[in-house]
């Protein structure tokens, strides 16, 4: 492929616990939590939310609720008793959220957003905006870290599959390269699963957690490619919309 001089890199970080070893303050960080946080965030912006305010703790979320904010908060997939709803994409209907600010706290996704906030840009990724996300990254011509939210700092299948799908698309462009073993592993996993992603996801622990809690109605939706050109982006301490035409 020729010299790597001047080419940008893409790396995949399998867990927030590893992010310090990947950190690059000049990079775009793509936060991925397919089941369900980033899929829900993308859906919220598709349906007209004004801003999402990510908070790491339930205490912070409750404090916002006490101040009159609409709050989406869950732990282990279960909606907290003070919250208006959890993090199913189906909660974020236009009727509920259009032109509103929503406070958002989840088991894994919001933590990942916050640890990356000092990097050049933090964007929210999922199958729902895969092509738009790819186009944005290529237009920015910056190195990229795909940060998989995982499950309580552990590796998970569903985020890694998406990381592989995104990395494969990025690396089709000659201006990008990788020497990152986790990127190659994610691509290999994606190529193993791509012809039957939902079948492969049957192996994922989160798939079984969702089934146990009767929350698995979103599985197919969260793996639907290119429903939107909308990319949520972190600005200061809130998420807003970055449109890619």
N, C-alpha and C positions, 0 to 999 in steps of 0.2 A: 504493500500500500504506500510505499515511499516513506519519506522522513516524517517523524512526529513533531518536528519543530514547528511551533506556532499553532498547533492543533489543540483544541480544547478537549477536556477529559470528562467522562461520565463514570461515576462511582456509585455503588449501591451499598448502603448501610443497612444491615439486616435488623438492627435494634437501636432504640434510643440510647441504650447503655453503651454502645460503641461509638456514638456520634463524636465524642471528643477526639477520637483518633482519625476521623474523617474531616473534621471541621476545616472549612476554607471560607474565610469571611468575604472573599470576592466571588463566591459561587452562588448560583441559584440552587436553592434547596426545594425539592419537590416532596412534600409530606404526603404519605400514602397510608390510608387506613380503610381498605376497601369495604370491610364488614364491621362498622357501617359508617364511621364518622366522616371520612372525606367524601363518600358518596352522598351523604346527607347534606354536607356543606355545599357541594356543587348544586344539589337539587334546590337548596334554599335560595341560591342566587339565580337559578333558572326561574324561580317563582317570585322573584321581586323583592327579597329581603333587602333592606338598606345596608345594614352592617351586622356582622356577627362579632361578638366580643368573647374571645376564648379565655377561659380562666382555668387554672390548674386544679383548684381545690373546690370541694363542695361548700366549704365555709364561705369562700368568695362568691360562689353562685347564689347561696342563700342570702347573702348581704345585698346583692343586686336585686333579688326578688323582693326583699323588704323595702327597697327603694322604688318599686313599681315596675321593674323590667319583666318582660316575658323571658322565661328561663327554660332551656333544654338541658337536662342533666341526668346522667345515668352512671351507674357503676356495675360492672359485670353484666351489662345489657339491661339492667332493671332500672326503670324510671324512679328517681328519688321522690320521696313523698311531698316535698315542697315545690317540685318542678311542674311546669305546665305540660311538658312532654319529654320524651327521651330522644334517642338519636336515630330512629328509623327515618329514612328518606320520606316515607309516606306521611310523617307528621308535618312536614314542611310544605303544606298546601298554600297556594296563593291566597286563599281566603283568610288563613291564619296569620301569614307573615308579611304580606306585601307592604313595602314602605315602612317597615318596623325595624327596630334594633333588637336583636336576640342575644342573650347571654348563653354561652355554650360551654359545657364541661363534660368530658367523657373519660372513660377508663384509660385509654391509650393515646388517642389522637391529639387532644389539646396539649398534653405534656410534650409531644413531639414538636408541635408548632412553637411552643414557648422556648424550647431549648435551642431552636435554630434562628430565633428572631433577630439576632445581631448579624446574620449573614446578609449578603447583598440583597437578596430577595427570597422570600418564602412564598411559594405557591402551593395550591391544593390540587392534588392529582387523583384521577380515577379513570376507569374505562369510559365514563360518561363524557369526559372531555379530552380523550387521548390525542386526537389529531390536532386540536387547538393547542394543547400543551406542547406537543412536538413542534409545531410551527413557531410558537413563542420562543421556545428554547433555541431553536435554530436561528431565529432572527436576532436574538440577544448575543449569540456567539460568546457565551461564557461557559466555564466549566460547571458541571451539574453534579449534585449529590442527591440521589433518590433515598429519602429517609423513610424506611418502613416502620410504622408505629409498632408493629408486632403485638405481642400480648404480655403485658406486665414485664417488659424488657426481654422477653423471649422471642426467638425466631417464629414467624408463622408463614404458612404456605401462601395464603391469599394475597398478601402484600408483595411477597417475593415474586409471584407470578406476574403481577402487574409491573413491577420493576423491570422484569425481563422483557415484557412487551414494549415498554417505553424505551428501554436501552436499545433494543433491536432497531426500533424506528430511528432513534437518534444516530446510531452508528452507521446507518445507510448514507449519512452525509459525510463526505470526505474531510470535512473540517473538524470532525470529532474522532477520538480514539479512546481506548482504555487499556490499562494494564492491571485492572482490578479483578482479582479472582472472584469476588462476590458478584461482580457484574456478569462475568462469564457464566457463573453458576446459575444466576437468575435467568439468563437467556436460555441456558440449557433446560431449566425447569419449565420455562414458558413453552419451549418447542416440544417438550414431552406432553404438555397438557393442552396445547392450543386447539386441537381438533375436537376436544370435549372438555372444556374448562369446567363446566358444572359437574361433570362426572368426576373429574380429578379433585374438585373441591370437597367431594365426599370424604376425603382423607383428612381434611382440615379440622383441627380441634374446635375452632370458632364456629364452623358449620354445625357441629354437634351441640355446642352451647346454645346456639340460636334455636335449634330444633327443640331442645329440652325446655326452653322458655317460651316456645311457640312464637318465636320472632323471626322465623326463617322465610316469611313471605317475600322478603326483599332480595332473595338470593339471585334470581335471574336479572332483576332490575339492576343490581349493583355490578353486574358483569355485562351490561349492555354498552356497546361501543358507540361513541360519538352521538349522544343525544343533544349536545350543546357545544357552542363555541365559547362558553363562559369559563373564565379562570378566576377563582377566588385568590386574592393576594393579600398578604399581611402588610398593613400600613400603620406605623406606630403600634398601637396595642389592639387593633381590631382588623377584621377581615372585610374587604370590600371587593368590588368586581373589577376585573381587568378584561375588557372585551377584546377578542382577537377576531378581526374581520376575515 
